[in-house]
Structure formats: C-alpha cells, structure tokens
Amino acid sequence: MISALDIYLFDLRGYLILEDAIANDHVKELNAILDNMENLKPGEWYGYVQGHIFLTAKEGLNLQQIYEGGEPFERLIDNPSWIDHVMTFVGGQNSFDSHHGPLFIDENFANIRGPGESIGLHGSPVPWSKRAQFHVQNQEFNCGQINILMALTDIGPDDGPTMVIPGSHKSNFLNPELSSSHIKARDGAVDGATGAIEVHMKAGDALLFVDTISHGSKRITTGKRRTIVYRYGPSWGFFRHGYRPSKGLLDRLTPDRRKIVWPHHKTENSPYLI
Ligand SMILES: O=C(O)CCC(=O)C(=O)O
C-alpha cells in the first residue's frame, strides 16, 4: 500500500525510488528473455516485439511492446510494488467498476544503451502538456502520465543513470537550459543541467516519475544499461505508437492486467477484431 510519506514526497519532488521493486529471480527471467532480443535492428520483429529508436541511435535501442515478450513481462503490468502508487497518482483507483478501467499503458519498451549513449533533458510543465501533466485537486492526484522505469542492471554514476530535476514538475517558468524545442533538447545528455540529480539504482529497483518532470539520462561511460519503461495514464488515453496488443496476449492476460492493456470489456460475438 502507498504510504503517506510516499504521497508527500511524490507531490514534493515528482518522483519516487522504489527499492527492490522486482525480485532477483524475476530480474533474471527478464534479462534471459532480453538476451535473445538485444541485437534486433530498428524495424525488426521478434514475435510481437519490435526494435525501435526514438529520434537518434544515441538514445539506444528500444524493444517496443515488450509486454508481449512473455509472462515475466506480463507480471510487471500490475506489479504490487507500484500499482497502487500508479493508480493513486493517475487517479484511476475509483474507476474499477465503471465502463472505464483504472489505467492504460500507452507505451511499453525495454531500452538498451551502451557507451556514449544517453537521452537529453526533456519534460516540463512549461509549455503545458495535457498528457504529461502533474495535477492535484482536493488532495487527489490526476496526473496525465506516470512512468515506471525499471533497472535490470545496476545503474551507478558511470552507467548512464537517469537524471531528474526534483520539483521541476511544478515549475512556472521555462528552464532556460531546456531548448524551446524538446526535440532539439533530446540530442544531448543531461550531464551538467543545473539542479539535476543522478538516480542510482540496483537491478530490481524502479524509478516512478511524472512525465512532466524535467528528466533525461547521463552518458554511459562503460558497460551496458538495461531498463524497462511502462507508461501509465488514464484508461481513456490512447497508444503512443501504431502498435496494438496481440489477441494472444489479451486472451492470456489476467482480467486485471487485461483492463490495463485494453480497458474495454470483451464484447461476445463481436464483428470487431478484439
Ligand atoms: O532512459 C532514461 O533514463 C530516461 C527515460 C526517459 O527519458 C523517459 O522514459 O521519458
């Protein structure tokens, strides 16, 4: 369950570090599956998982739709270490019985980075982004997107740690170090951004953050960094990319996981695909 201290700190800082969020054996299972996929080229498929890059190869290889990668990835969808946090911060915890589900994952991927790779500083409430927004009303959160970034390798100072500017999710002025074009800002790393702190994690830890916090990652000096990111928002959101869950995945998911991947009820004898 989410503690009052976690609520206070998330509101204050815009992120939380969830230590030991994924058990060691589970991390091993995830890594063993990724061993078979990490050499995918952008555009190539491994089952329903696709190799992908964001804007430049410097941001590393993404394996999009990683929740299709097998049961260990399905178990992450409603992992008890974060699901109550995510529901509380997105604000969908009271939606279970309505026609909407409690949440929706609009993007899910593993990311693999090597030496020299990073992602530049991005995210800010200025200019306002409805999708990424941080919002609280009557002591209830209504955030547009809560990211869970899971470390599958230890991520120390030389391993390209994620960096965040604590409290920047509430800033009222544009950070002059953030290019007015977010796309341009993503060309570099966050190294040197004023106020940014490094988030060091052990394999199995997870970083929860609201997408509007200014964030990115430091350049990797040596070694390889593996992370998984699931992005959760309200159930009336939509997929970031053109991917859709496979019928096989929807058929084998538990009802609670299915509601998060595909919030609508199953329609019997439907002429539609799903
Ligand atoms: O890879 C990282 O450390 C940062 C991830 C990120 O920028 C994002 O998920 O939006």
The ligand as a MOL file (V3000), in Angstrom:
LIG
                    3D

  0  0  0     0  0            999 V3000
M  V30 BEGIN CTAB
M  V30 COUNTS 10 9 0 0 0
M  V30 BEGIN ATOM
M  V30 1 O 16.3280 6.4750 -20.0170 0
M  V30 2 C 16.2320 7.2420 -19.0600 0
M  V30 3 O 16.9750 7.1840 -18.0860 0
M  V30 4 C 15.1730 8.3110 -19.0920 0
M  V30 5 C 13.8940 7.7700 -19.6710 0
M  V30 6 C 13.0560 8.8080 -20.3030 0
M  V30 7 O 13.5020 9.8330 -20.7060 0
M  V30 8 C 11.6260 8.5710 -20.4380 0
M  V30 9 O 11.1590 7.4820 -20.1210 0
M  V30 10 O 10.9060 9.5040 -20.8260 0
M  V30 END ATOM
M  V30 BEGIN BOND
M  V30 1 2 1 2
M  V30 2 1 2 3
M  V30 3 1 2 4
M  V30 4 1 4 5
M  V30 5 1 5 6
M  V30 6 2 6 7
M  V30 7 1 6 8
M  V30 8 2 8 9
M  V30 9 1 8 10
M  V30 END BOND
M  V30 END CTAB
M  END
